[in-house]
Amino acid sequence: MSVSLILDTSSDIFSISLFENGNVLSTFTQKCCINCSNIIFDFIIKELDKICIKIGDIDYLGVSTGPGSYTGIRVGVSFCLGVCEALKKPLININLLHALEFYYRDNNYVVYPVINAKNNNIYTLIDRNVCKINVKDFKNILSTRNDCLKRKIISSFDFLNSFGVICDNIENVIIDNTSRIMFKLFDKKVKNNEFCDIYNYNIDYFDS
C-alpha cells in the first residue's frame, strides 16, 4: 500500500487530496485565510481521521510551489517540510501551472493553464515557460498565433467571463480541486524519483 498526500495552499482556496496506489481516498477544498496555518493543519488531521489514516502512514507528500500567494505557499511548504523532517518522508514539489498543463495535455488543443494574479494579470505558460502577464497582452498573444488547433484555457475561475478574452477556437475549463489535478504530475515525479532535498529547499513561487 502506498499512501500519498497532496496539498495546494497557493490561494485562499485550500485543497487537499489523499491517494492510495493512485486511487482517491479523500479530496476536498476549503476557503480559508491563506495565513492561518493552524487551521490548515486541523483540516488535514480531521480529513485523515475520517479515513482512519494517521499522518505517519503517509508514504509521499506533494505540495504546490505556486505560482500564487507567497504567504499561502509558505504555509503548505512549511507543513510538508515539518512532516518530512519529523517522519523522514520524501517530498515532491509541484509547479501548479505545469501540473495543470500536464493533466490536460491534448494533441488536439493548445493548453494554457491560467492562475489569477490580480490587477488584470495572470500566471500562465507561454511555450511551456512560466510567466506573469497582463490579460491584454495575453489576449494579443492568443490572437496573433497562427496555430490551427483549438485553444483550451484551464483555470480555477471563469476566466473568459472575468476578463472577456475573446478569440477563435477557445474553451474555458474551470477546475474546483487543484490538488486532485496535481496527482498526475506528482505520480510521474515519484516514479522518476524526482524528490526534492528538504534541507536545501527553494520555493518556486511568484508574488501575487
LOBAFI-945979 format. One line per field, with one value per atom (N, C-alpha, C, CB): atom name; residue number from 1; residue in one letter; x, y, z. Coordinates in steps of 0.02 Angstrom, whole numbers, plus 50000, padded with zeros to 5 digits. Glycine has a CB too. Example, Ala and Ser with C-alpha at 12.3 -4.5 7.8 and 13.67 -1.06 7.14 Angstrom:
atom	N:CA:C:CB:N:CA:C:CB
n	1:1:1:1:2:2:2:2
res	A:A:A:A:S:S:S:S
x	50660:50615:50660:50565:50642:50684:50645:50704
y	49716:49775:49835:49776:49888:49947:50002:49970
z	50390:50390:50390:50452:50354:50357:50394:50286
END
This chain:
atom	N:CA:C:CB:N:CA:C:CB:N:CA:C:CB:N:CA:C:CB:N:CA:C:CB:N:CA:C:CB:N:CA:C:CB:N:CA:C:CB:N:CA:C:CB:N:CA:C:CB:N:CA:C:CB:N:CA:C:CB:N:CA:C:CB:N:CA:C:CB:N:CA:C:CB:N:CA:C:CB:N:CA:C:CB:N:CA:C:CB:N:CA:C:CB:N:CA:C:CB:N:CA:C:CB:N:CA:C:CB:N:CA:C:CB:N:CA:C:CB:N:CA:C:CB:N:CA:C:CB:N:CA:C:CB:N:CA:C:CB:N:CA:C:CB:N:CA:C:CB:N:CA:C:CB:N:CA:C:CB:N:CA:C:CB:N:CA:C:CB:N:CA:C:CB:N:CA:C:CB:N:CA:C:CB:N:CA:C:CB:N:CA:C:CB:N:CA:C:CB:N:CA:C:CB:N:CA:C:CB:N:CA:C:CB:N:CA:C:CB:N:CA:C:CB:N:CA:C:CB:N:CA:C:CB:N:CA:C:CB:N:CA:C:CB:N:CA:C:CB:N:CA:C:CB:N:CA:C:CB:N:CA:C:CB:N:CA:C:CB:N:CA:C:CB:N:CA:C:CB:N:CA:C:CB:N:CA:C:CB:N:CA:C:CB:N:CA:C:CB:N:CA:C:CB:N:CA:C:CB:N:CA:C:CB:N:CA:C:CB:N:CA:C:CB:N:CA:C:CB:N:CA:C:CB:N:CA:C:CB:N:CA:C:CB:N:CA:C:CB:N:CA:C:CB:N:CA:C:CB:N:CA:C:CB:N:CA:C:CB:N:CA:C:CB:N:CA:C:CB:N:CA:C:CB:N:CA:C:CB:N:CA:C:CB:N:CA:C:CB:N:CA:C:CB:N:CA:C:CB:N:CA:C:CB:N:CA:C:CB:N:CA:C:CB:N:CA:C:CB:N:CA:C:CB:N:CA:C:CB:N:CA:C:CB:N:CA:C:CB:N:CA:C:CB:N:CA:C:CB:N:CA:C:CB:N:CA:C:CB:N:CA:C:CB:N:CA:C:CB:N:CA:C:CB:N:CA:C:CB:N:CA:C:CB:N:CA:C:CB:N:CA:C:CB:N:CA:C:CB:N:CA:C:CB:N:CA:C:CB:N:CA:C:CB:N:CA:C:CB:N:CA:C:CB:N:CA:C:CB:N:CA:C:CB:N:CA:C:CB:N:CA:C:CB:N:CA:C:CB:N:CA:C:CB:N:CA:C:CB:N:CA:C:CB:N:CA:C:CB:N:CA:C:CB:N:CA:C:CB:N:CA:C:CB:N:CA:C:CB:N:CA:C:CB:N:CA:C:CB:N:CA:C:CB:N:CA:C:CB:N:CA:C:CB:N:CA:C:CB:N:CA:C:CB:N:CA:C:CB:N:CA:C:CB:N:CA:C:CB:N:CA:C:CB:N:CA:C:CB:N:CA:C:CB:N:CA:C:CB:N:CA:C:CB:N:CA:C:CB:N:CA:C:CB:N:CA:C:CB:N:CA:C:CB:N:CA:C:CB:N:CA:C:CB:N:CA:C:CB:N:CA:C:CB:N:CA:C:CB:N:CA:C:CB:N:CA:C:CB:N:CA:C:CB:N:CA:C:CB:N:CA:C:CB:N:CA:C:CB:N:CA:C:CB:N:CA:C:CB:N:CA:C:CB:N:CA:C:CB:N:CA:C:CB:N:CA:C:CB:N:CA:C:CB:N:CA:C:CB:N:CA:C:CB:N:CA:C:CB:N:CA:C:CB:N:CA:C:CB:N:CA:C:CB:N:CA:C:CB:N:CA:C:CB:N:CA:C:CB:N:CA:C:CB:N:CA:C:CB:N:CA:C:CB:N:CA:C:CB:N:CA:C:CB:N:CA:C:CB:N:CA:C:CB:N:CA:C:CB:N:CA:C:CB:N:CA:C:CB:N:CA:C:CB:N:CA:C:CB:N:CA:C:CB:N:CA:C:CB:N:CA:C:CB:N:CA:C:CB:N:CA:C:CB:N:CA:C:CB:N:CA:C:CB:N:CA:C:CB:N:CA:C:CB:N:CA:C:CB:N:CA:C:CB:N:CA:C:CB:N:CA:C:CB:N:CA:C:CB:N:CA:C:CB:N:CA:C:CB:N:CA:C:CB:N:CA:C:CB:N:CA:C:CB:N:CA:C:CB:N:CA:C:CB:N:CA:C:CB:N:CA:C:CB:N:CA:C:CB:N:CA:C:CB:N:CA:C:CB:N:CA:C:CB:N:CA:C:CB:N:CA:C:CB:N:CA:C:CB
n	1:1:1:1:2:2:2:2:3:3:3:3:4:4:4:4:5:5:5:5:6:6:6:6:7:7:7:7:8:8:8:8:9:9:9:9:10:10:10:10:11:11:11:11:12:12:12:12:13:13:13:13:14:14:14:14:15:15:15:15:16:16:16:16:17:17:17:17:18:18:18:18:19:19:19:19:20:20:20:20:21:21:21:21:22:22:22:22:23:23:23:23:24:24:24:24:25:25:25:25:26:26:26:26:27:27:27:27:28:28:28:28:29:29:29:29:30:30:30:30:31:31:31:31:32:32:32:32:33:33:33:33:34:34:34:34:35:35:35:35:36:36:36:36:37:37:37:37:38:38:38:38:39:39:39:39:40:40:40:40:41:41:41:41:42:42:42:42:43:43:43:43:44:44:44:44:45:45:45:45:46:46:46:46:47:47:47:47:48:48:48:48:49:49:49:49:50:50:50:50:51:51:51:51:52:52:52:52:53:53:53:53:54:54:54:54:55:55:55:55:56:56:56:56:57:57:57:57:58:58:58:58:59:59:59:59:60:60:60:60:61:61:61:61:62:62:62:62:63:63:63:63:64:64:64:64:65:65:65:65:66:66:66:66:67:67:67:67:68:68:68:68:69:69:69:69:70:70:70:70:71:71:71:71:72:72:72:72:73:73:73:73:74:74:74:74:75:75:75:75:76:76:76:76:77:77:77:77:78:78:78:78:79:79:79:79:80:80:80:80:81:81:81:81:82:82:82:82:83:83:83:83:84:84:84:84:85:85:85:85:86:86:86:86:87:87:87:87:88:88:88:88:89:89:89:89:90:90:90:90:91:91:91:91:92:92:92:92:93:93:93:93:94:94:94:94:95:95:95:95:96:96:96:96:97:97:97:97:98:98:98:98:99:99:99:99:100:100:100:100:101:101:101:101:102:102:102:102:103:103:103:103:104:104:104:104:105:105:105:105:106:106:106:106:107:107:107:107:108:108:108:108:109:109:109:109:110:110:110:110:111:111:111:111:112:112:112:112:113:113:113:113:114:114:114:114:115:115:115:115:116:116:116:116:117:117:117:117:118:118:118:118:119:119:119:119:120:120:120:120:121:121:121:121:122:122:122:122:123:123:123:123:124:124:124:124:125:125:125:125:126:126:126:126:127:127:127:127:128:128:128:128:129:129:129:129:130:130:130:130:131:131:131:131:132:132:132:132:133:133:133:133:134:134:134:134:135:135:135:135:136:136:136:136:137:137:137:137:138:138:138:138:139:139:139:139:140:140:140:140:141:141:141:141:142:142:142:142:143:143:143:143:144:144:144:144:145:145:145:145:146:146:146:146:147:147:147:147:148:148:148:148:149:149:149:149:150:150:150:150:151:151:151:151:152:152:152:152:153:153:153:153:154:154:154:154:155:155:155:155:156:156:156:156:157:157:157:157:158:158:158:158:159:159:159:159:160:160:160:160:161:161:161:161:162:162:162:162:163:163:163:163:164:164:164:164:165:165:165:165:166:166:166:166:167:167:167:167:168:168:168:168:169:169:169:169:170:170:170:170:171:171:171:171:172:172:172:172:173:173:173:173:174:174:174:174:175:175:175:175:176:176:176:176:177:177:177:177:178:178:178:178:179:179:179:179:180:180:180:180:181:181:181:181:182:182:182:182:183:183:183:183:184:184:184:184:185:185:185:185:186:186:186:186:187:187:187:187:188:188:188:188:189:189:189:189:190:190:190:190:191:191:191:191:192:192:192:192:193:193:193:193:194:194:194:194:195:195:195:195:196:196:196:196:197:197:197:197:198:198:198:198:199:199:199:199:200:200:200:200:201:201:201:201:202:202:202:202:203:203:203:203:204:204:204:204:205:205:205:205:206:206:206:206:207:207:207:207:208:208:208:208
res	M:M:M:M:S:S:S:S:V:V:V:V:S:S:S:S:L:L:L:L:I:I:I:I:L:L:L:L:D:D:D:D:T:T:T:T:S:S:S:S:S:S:S:S:D:D:D:D:I:I:I:I:F:F:F:F:S:S:S:S:I:I:I:I:S:S:S:S:L:L:L:L:F:F:F:F:E:E:E:E:N:N:N:N:G:G:G:G:N:N:N:N:V:V:V:V:L:L:L:L:S:S:S:S:T:T:T:T:F:F:F:F:T:T:T:T:Q:Q:Q:Q:K:K:K:K:C:C:C:C:C:C:C:C:I:I:I:I:N:N:N:N:C:C:C:C:S:S:S:S:N:N:N:N:I:I:I:I:I:I:I:I:F:F:F:F:D:D:D:D:F:F:F:F:I:I:I:I:I:I:I:I:K:K:K:K:E:E:E:E:L:L:L:L:D:D:D:D:K:K:K:K:I:I:I:I:C:C:C:C:I:I:I:I:K:K:K:K:I:I:I:I:G:G:G:G:D:D:D:D:I:I:I:I:D:D:D:D:Y:Y:Y:Y:L:L:L:L:G:G:G:G:V:V:V:V:S:S:S:S:T:T:T:T:G:G:G:G:P:P:P:P:G:G:G:G:S:S:S:S:Y:Y:Y:Y:T:T:T:T:G:G:G:G:I:I:I:I:R:R:R:R:V:V:V:V:G:G:G:G:V:V:V:V:S:S:S:S:F:F:F:F:C:C:C:C:L:L:L:L:G:G:G:G:V:V:V:V:C:C:C:C:E:E:E:E:A:A:A:A:L:L:L:L:K:K:K:K:K:K:K:K:P:P:P:P:L:L:L:L:I:I:I:I:N:N:N:N:I:I:I:I:N:N:N:N:L:L:L:L:L:L:L:L:H:H:H:H:A:A:A:A:L:L:L:L:E:E:E:E:F:F:F:F:Y:Y:Y:Y:Y:Y:Y:Y:R:R:R:R:D:D:D:D:N:N:N:N:N:N:N:N:Y:Y:Y:Y:V:V:V:V:V:V:V:V:Y:Y:Y:Y:P:P:P:P:V:V:V:V:I:I:I:I:N:N:N:N:A:A:A:A:K:K:K:K:N:N:N:N:N:N:N:N:N:N:N:N:I:I:I:I:Y:Y:Y:Y:T:T:T:T:L:L:L:L:I:I:I:I:D:D:D:D:R:R:R:R:N:N:N:N:V:V:V:V:C:C:C:C:K:K:K:K:I:I:I:I:N:N:N:N:V:V:V:V:K:K:K:K:D:D:D:D:F:F:F:F:K:K:K:K:N:N:N:N:I:I:I:I:L:L:L:L:S:S:S:S:T:T:T:T:R:R:R:R:N:N:N:N:D:D:D:D:C:C:C:C:L:L:L:L:K:K:K:K:R:R:R:R:K:K:K:K:I:I:I:I:I:I:I:I:S:S:S:S:S:S:S:S:F:F:F:F:D:D:D:D:F:F:F:F:L:L:L:L:N:N:N:N:S:S:S:S:F:F:F:F:G:G:G:G:V:V:V:V:I:I:I:I:C:C:C:C:D:D:D:D:N:N:N:N:I:I:I:I:E:E:E:E:N:N:N:N:V:V:V:V:I:I:I:I:I:I:I:I:D:D:D:D:N:N:N:N:T:T:T:T:S:S:S:S:R:R:R:R:I:I:I:I:M:M:M:M:F:F:F:F:K:K:K:K:L:L:L:L:F:F:F:F:D:D:D:D:K:K:K:K:K:K:K:K:V:V:V:V:K:K:K:K:N:N:N:N:N:N:N:N:E:E:E:E:F:F:F:F:C:C:C:C:D:D:D:D:I:I:I:I:Y:Y:Y:Y:N:N:N:N:Y:Y:Y:Y:N:N:N:N:I:I:I:I:D:D:D:D:Y:Y:Y:Y:F:F:F:F:D:D:D:D:S:S:S:S
x	50042:50000:50044:49952:50029:50064:50014:50104:50023:49977:50012:49951:49979:50007:49961:50021:49991:49955:49979:49965:49931:49948:49907:49934:49940:49903:49925:49910:49877:49889:49863:49856:49908:49888:49909:49920:49914:49939:49888:49963:49826:49774:49732:49730:49677:49634:49587:49594:49593:49557:49606:49523:49601:49645:49619:49650:49664:49644:49689:49646:49659:49697:49667:49697:49711:49689:49734:49690:49703:49739:49727:49716:49781:49778:49809:49813:49781:49810:49821:49765:49884:49901:49868:49880:49865:49837:49763:49853:49728:49656:49641:49623:49590:49572:49541:49524:49571:49541:49496:49596:49519:49482:49507:49489:49462:49482:49431:49487:49455:49409:49444:49383:49404:49429:49394:49417:49428:49401:49427:49420:49382:49403:49425:49345:49485:49510:49563:49540:49581:49631:49699:49633:49736:49797:49852:49822:49847:49900:49880:49921:49824:49800:49828:49722:49891:49924:49895:49998:49873:49844:49778:49834:49739:49676:49688:49634:49736:49752:49776:49806:49817:49840:49781:49889:49732:49673:49633:49629:49626:49590:49622:49589:49687:49722:49713:49797:49721:49714:49643:49733:49593:49524:49509:49476:49537:49525:49557:49551:49616:49649:49608:49720:49581:49541:49480:49520:49450:49389:49401:49364:49461:49476:49523:49506:49528:49566:49639:49534:49670:49740:49777:49750:49833:49875:49927:49909:49950:49997:50061:50013:50078:50136:50127:50154:50065:50051:50063:49980:50072:50083:50153:50072:50157:50221:50254:50213:50214:50241:50198:50243:50230:50195:50210:50214:50159:50168:50138:50135:50172:50148:50158:50186:50108:50113:50162:50043:50206:50252:50231:50323:50168:50143:50138:50187:50128:50127:50067:50126:50073:50019:50044:49984:50007:50023:50085:49964:50134:50194:50177:50244:50134:50115:50080:50070:50034:49997:50042:49943:50087:50132:50177:50174:50201:50244:50208:50267:50143:50105:50107:50033:50091:50090:50159:50061:50208:50276:50303:50322:50290:50315:50285:50299:50220:50187:50220:50112:50230:50259:50332:50255:50369:50439:50443:50476:50397:50397:50381:50346:50331:50313:50370:50249:50399:50453:50514:50472:50529:50586:50573:50601:50514:50498:50491:50434:50460:50444:50488:50372:50535:50581:50544:50626:50498:50459:50484:50384:50480:50502:50450:50517:50474:50431:50440:50446:50384:50384:50358:50340:50396:50370:50341:50427:50285:50247:50230:50184:50252:50230:50159:50277:50113:50042:50026:50000:50058:50046:50068:50083:50125:50149:50103:50220:50077:50031:49966:50016:49939:49877:49888:49852:49943:49958:49968:50019:50003:50017:49953:50067:49908:49846:49801:49808:49797:49750:49784:49717:49847:49882:49843:49953:49836:49794:49822:49718:49834:49861:49815:49877:49750:49702:49693:49635:49728:49721:49790:49678:49792:49847:49822:49871:49854:49830:49865:49839:49824:49851:49824:49832:49863:49841:49846:49885:49796:49793:49776:49741:49815:49801:49794:49858:49744:49731:49786:49662:49822:49874:49851:49936:49787:49756:49780:49770:49743:49760:49767:49825:49720:49719:49781:49710:49813:49870:49855:49933:49889:49881:49950:49836:49953:50010:49989:50031:50034:50018:50083:49976:50076:50132:50129:50132:50183:50190:50247:50203:50231:50280:50311:50336:50268:50285:50334:50316:50341:50381:50334:50427:50348:50306:50315:50323:50260:50266:50206:50271:50217:50163:50151:50181:50088:50074:50008:50074:50003:49941:49890:49952:49827:49775:49771:49707:49779:49777:49833:49783:49893:49949:49937:50014:49907:49891:49841:49864:49792:49742:49776:49688:49823:49858:49899:49905:49929:49967:49921:50002:49863:49816:49792:49757:49780:49752:49803:49724:49868:49919:49950:49974:49937:49966:49928:49963:49964:49935:49924:49978:49921:49908:49835:49926:49823:49756:49719:49758:49754:49722:49676:49775:49631:49589:49630:49528:49610:49644:49601:49660:49632:49596:49628:49597:49588:49611:49588:49586:49636:49621:49629:49668:49578:49582:49536:49564:49549:49506:49452:49548:49443:49390:49366:49415:49310:49282:49322:49206:49375:49423:49391:49482:49354:49327:49279:49293:49236:49189:49223:49133:49275:49309:49348:49356:49380:49423:49400:49491:49349:49323:49371:49302:49414:49461:49422:49518:49426:49388:49436:49332:49437:49474:49443:49551:49462:49432:49455:49450:49412:49429:49455:49480:49418:49441:49389:49458:49413:49369:49396:49364:49352:49371:49351:49339:49399:49386:49398:49431:49346:49351:49360:49288:49413:49427:49409:49501:49392:49370:49415:49298:49464:49508:49576:49478:49622:49688:49731:49724:49724:49766:49752:49755:49690:49673:49704:49596:49704:49734:49810:49717:49840:49912:49939:49932:49896:49920:49954:49863:49931:49959:50033:49920:50051:50121:50159:50127:50127:50157:50177:50108:50132:50145:50203:50081:50207:50262:50328:50252:50329:50390:50411:50381:50362:50378:50411:50314:50382:50409:50479:50362:50493:50558:50607:50551:50584:50625:50646:50686:50601:50616:50597:50578:50626:50612:50656:50623:50630:50670:50708:50624:50762:50804:50773:50878:50744:50708:50755:50666:50820:50868:50896:50924:50886:50908:50851:50973:50798:50735:50724:50676:50712:50695:50625:50745:50585:50516:50513:50472:50481:50472:50405:50473:50406:50344:50348:50326:50289:50283:50239:50255:50258:50215:50153:50252:50097:50034:50023:49974
y	49940:50000:50062:50000:50108:50172:50229:50178:50270:50325:50391:50322:50434:50499:50555:50504:50609:50669:50726:50686:50760:50817:50877:50801:50935:50994:51055:51006:51100:51163:51219:51165:51263:51320:51385:51315:51385:51443:51499:51422:51486:51538:51533:51532:51572:51568:51508:51632:51466:51403:51347:51393:51320:51266:51200:51263:51161:51099:51042:51106:50985:50926:50863:50921:50818:50753:50698:50753:50642:50583:50526:50563:50492:50437:50374:50457:50318:50253:50214:50214:50201:50166:50198:50092:50264:50301:50311:50266:50281:50289:50342:50222:50382:50436:50407:50486:50423:50406:50461:50391:50522:50580:50642:50587:50688:50751:50805:50743:50864:50919:50986:50911:51038:51107:51146:51140:51197:51238:51309:51209:51356:51426:51446:51473:51473:51495:51549:51435:51582:51633:51601:51673:51627:51594:51594:51627:51636:51636:51600:51707:51563:51527:51457:51526:51450:51385:51335:51392:51359:51313:51284:51348:51323:51299:51245:51357:51257:51209:51143:51237:51146:51085:51046:51102:51081:51048:51015:51098:51049:51020:50953:51068:50952:50892:50835:50907:50849:50797:50769:50824:50813:50791:50748:50851:50766:50727:50658:50765:50656:50591:50547:50601:50578:50540:50509:50585:50544:50519:50453:50571:50444:50383:50337:50400:50351:50308:50299:50239:50354:50354:50403:50372:50381:50425:50458:50386:50515:50552:50513:50620:50468:50426:50372:50394:50359:50309:50335:50284:50401:50431:50415:50508:50392:50373:50430:50314:50471:50525:50588:50506:50645:50709:50750:50747:50785:50831:50898:50803:50952:51019:51066:51046:51109:51160:51214:51190:51232:51287:51348:51267:51351:51409:51398:51470:51453:51522:51537:51568:51591:51611:51654:51551:51651:51691:51664:51692:51708:51687:51660:51745:51697:51677:51609:51729:51601:51538:51479:51543:51489:51436:51417:51458:51466:51452:51409:51517:51420:51380:51307:51406:51292:51223:51192:51220:51229:51203:51191:51252:51237:51229:51168:51291:51157:51097:51034:51097:51031:50970:50960:50975:51014:51007:50983:51074:51007:50983:50910:51023:50887:50816:50773:50804:50796:50757:50753:50788:50807:50808:50762:50879:50766:50727:50652:50752:50636:50566:50536:50560:50575:50551:50526:50494:50569:50553:50594:50567:50567:50604:50655:50555:50709:50765:50779:50828:50792:50813:50885:50765:50930:50998:51003:51051:51037:51038:51109:50995:51130:51194:51184:51218:51225:51215:51223:51263:51270:51279:51218:51341:51191:51131:51071:51114:51068:51013:51018:51014:51078:51088:51071:51160:51095:51082:51007:51121:50974:50903:50862:50879:50880:50843:50850:50867:50910:50923:50921:50990:50901:50899:50858:50871:50885:50853:50873:50874:50824:50838:50879:50773:50882:50920:50992:50884:51010:51076:51106:51073:51172:51207:51227:51270:51201:51210:51268:51145:51314:51370:51367:51438:51342:51345:51418:51298:51440:51510:51515:51547:51557:51572:51648:51545:51669:51740:51771:51752:51821:51855:51924:51862:51939:52002:52062:52013:52117:52179:52169:52208:52128:52114:52078:52177:52041:52000:51926:52021:51884:51812:51779:51782:51719:51675:51624:51640:51608:51559:51529:51590:51484:51455:51479:51377:51509:51526:51484:51603:51440:51391:51352:51427:51336:51297:51333:51232:51398:51438:51477:51487:51474:51509:51584:51485:51621:51694:51726:51717:51788:51831:51884:51863:51891:51933:51969:51891:52029:52066:52032:52139:52033:51999:52025:52007:52090:52119:52091:52196:52085:52057:51983:52065:51948:51877:51870:51845:51913:51912:51925:51966:51971:51985:51925:52046:51890:51830:51777:51801:51767:51717:51736:51709:51801:51823:51822:51892:51826:51829:51761:51876:51712:51646:51614:51600:51581:51555:51480:51572:51451:51379:51366:51351:51309:51292:51251:51254:51234:51195:51238:51161:51205:51239:51257:51196:51311:51331:51312:51407:51288:51270:51306:51192:51348:51382:51344:51456:51326:51288:51336:51225:51345:51392:51370:51463:51398:51384:51437:51379:51478:51529:51537:51597:51572:51581:51634:51599:51614:51661:51703:51623:51673:51709:51764:51661:51748:51799:51851:51765:51830:51876:51929:51838:51909:51955:51970:51928:51935:51950:51936:52021:51886:51869:51834:51823:51862:51835:51819:51885:51757:51738:51674:51728:51655:51597:51532:51595:51482:51414:51410:51385:51438:51437:51406:51509:51368:51335:51348:51258:51363:51376:51317:51442:51284:51229:51253:51167:51251:51275:51216:51316:51217:51162:51184:51141:51136:51153:51121:51131:51081:51049:51040:50981:51084:51082:51024:51148:51005:50951:50885:50944:50873:50812:50812:50804:50870:50876:50868:50944:50889:50886:50815:50922:50766:50698:50668:50654:50684:50653:50670:50675:50734:50753:50729:50829:50730:50705:50631:50713:50591:50520:50508:50485:50548:50542:50557:50589:50609:50628:50574:50695:50544:50491:50432:50467:50413:50356:50371:50339:50436:50455:50475:50513:50465:50481:50555:50437:50599:50671:50703:50705:50679:50705:50766:50651:50813:50872:50863:50934:50900:50898:50945:50918:50918:50960:51003:50917:50988:51028:51085:50983:51083:51137:51153:51118:51181:51188:51260:51163:51270:51336:51335:51358:51385:51388:51421:51427:51387:51414:51451:51357:51513:51550:51617:51560:51647:51715:51752:51717:51812:51852:51873:51915:51871:51894:51967:51852
z	50000:50000:50000:50061:49956:49952:49960:49884:50011:50026:50012:50099:49975:49958:49980:49882:50004:50024:49980:50100:49947:49904:49927:49828:49934:49953:49915:50027:49907:49873:49916:49802:49938:49980:49946:50050:49880:49844:49836:49777:49856:49853:49916:49789:49919:49978:49976:49984:49924:49921:49936:49851:49996:50018:49990:50096:49960:49928:49951:49851:49968:49990:49958:50067:49939:49912:49940:49834:49956:49980:49931:50052:49913:49865:49894:49800:49875:49893:49828:49943:49812:49750:49689:49755:49688:49632:49634:49570:49682:49689:49743:49707:49729:49775:49838:49742:49895:49960:49986:50011:49977:50002:49966:50079:49953:49922:49940:49844:49955:49971:49963:50042:49959:49958:50012:49888:50036:50090:50082:50159:50081:50079:50149:50053:50154:50219:50208:50259:50262:50260:50245:50327:50197:50174:50226:50112:50279:50329:50393:50344:50391:50450:50450:50453:50466:50463:50512:50476:50570:50619:50596:50686:50559:50532:50479:50502:50435:50383:50413:50336:50465:50499:50526:50555:50557:50584:50529:50621:50471:50414:50393:50355:50388:50365:50415:50356:50479:50530:50532:50599:50526:50527:50466:50528:50409:50348:50353:50286:50383:50393:50441:50420:50493:50541:50508:50599:50460:50427:50392:50377:50366:50328:50367:50260:50432:50478:50458:50482:50438:50420:50465:50346:50492:50532:50488:50590:50510:50468:50457:50500:50504:50495:50443:50559:50421:50370:50299:50376:50293:50227:50202:50229:50140:50111:50074:50065:50038:49998:50008:49922:50007:50011:49949:50075:49925:49869:49887:49805:49867:49884:49825:49947:49816:49764:49784:49750:49737:49748:49706:49730:49689:49654:49579:49668:49543:49565:49610:49505:49647:49691:49748:49718:49802:49861:49896:49909:49908:49944:50013:49949:50049:50117:50116:50149:50070:50065:50049:50014:50001:49981:50039:49921:50076:50134:50186:50165:50194:50242:50222:50247:50159:50136:50136:50067:50113:50110:50180:50073:50226:50295:50328:50337:50317:50344:50318:50326:50252:50221:50243:50145:50246:50267:50339:50261:50382:50451:50456:50491:50418:50419:50392:50378:50336:50305:50350:50238:50384:50430:50490:50454:50518:50579:50564:50611:50507:50493:50438:50473:50413:50361:50299:50389:50276:50216:50157:50229:50097:50037:50015:49980:49985:49965:49890:50006:49857:49787:49784:49743:49753:49742:49672:49753:49666:49603:49583:49609:49525:49497:49472:49439:49496:49482:49408:49522:49374:49303:49263:49277:49280:49245:49259:49267:49320:49338:49298:49413:49291:49253:49179:49261:49152:49081:49069:49059:49115:49108:49111:49161:49155:49164:49103:49227:49075:49021:48952:49031:48948:48884:48833:48893:48774:48722:48654:48729:48612:48546:48502:48511:48520:48481:48505:48481:48559:48588:48604:48652:48605:48637:48706:48595:48758:48826:48860:48867:48887:48926:48997:48892:49044:49114:49138:49159:49176:49196:49270:49154:49306:49376:49383:49422:49419:49428:49472:49460:49445:49482:49506:49438:49496:49519:49478:49593:49485:49449:49374:49477:49346:49275:49249:49236:49294:49275:49286:49314:49251:49259:49259:49203:49288:49279:49227:49346:49181:49130:49102:49073:49055:49019:48946:49023:48924:48853:48826:48843:48779:48754:48812:48714:48861:48921:48968:48900:48960:49006:49052:48967:49117:49166:49159:49237:49158:49155:49189:49082:49209:49234:49181:49304:49160:49103:49112:49039:49084:49084:49039:49062:49058:49019:48948:49053:48939:48872:48829:48875:48856:48819:48803:48858:48850:48839:48782:48904:48782:48728:48660:48741:48659:48596:48572:48604:48620:48602:48571:48664:48602:48576:48506:48623:48495:48431:48375:48439:48392:48339:48322:48359:48363:48348:48291:48411:48247:48186:48188:48127:48248:48251:48234:48321:48205:48183:48236:48118:48291:48343:48386:48386:48419:48467:48529:48487:48563:48624:48684:48623:48736:48796:48855:48807:48889:48949:49010:48950:49052:49113:49172:49120:49211:49267:49323:49244:49382:49440:49448:49504:49397:49397:49325:49427:49316:49249:49213:49253:49181:49152:49097:49125:49053:48995:49017:48947:49065:49089:49133:49127:49169:49214:49176:49260:49120:49084:49013:49082:48990:48924:48867:48921:48876:48823:48767:48849:48707:48651:48594:48628:48573:48513:48487:48529:48428:48395:48429:48321:48425:48446:48517:48399:48564:48633:48679:48656:48727:48775:48845:48761:48891:48961:49005:48987:49035:49081:49152:49064:49193:49262:49308:49281:49348:49395:49465:49391:49508:49575:49629:49586:49608:49657:49626:49681:49642:49610:49635:49623:49699:49725:49690:49800:49671:49635:49565:49629:49532:49466:49470:49436:49526:49534:49536:49597:49551:49561:49500:49582:49441:49381:49373:49318:49382:49378:49439:49371:49496:49558:49549:49618:49523:49514:49466:49487:49413:49367:49401:49307:49443:49478:49529:49514:49562:49609:49572:49646:49516:49478:49451:49420:49438:49414:49470:49365:49532:49591:49592:49593:49572:49570:49637:49512:49690:49757:49769:49811:49809:49824:49889:49828:49894:49954:50005:49938:50058:50106:50147:50152:50145:50183:50142:50208:50077:50033:49985:49994:50013:49976:49955:50018:49891:49865:49838:49810:49857:49834:49766:49884:49719:49652:49651:49598:49671:49678:49642:49752:49632:49607:49656:49534:49674:49718:49681:49745:49717:49686:49703:49710
END
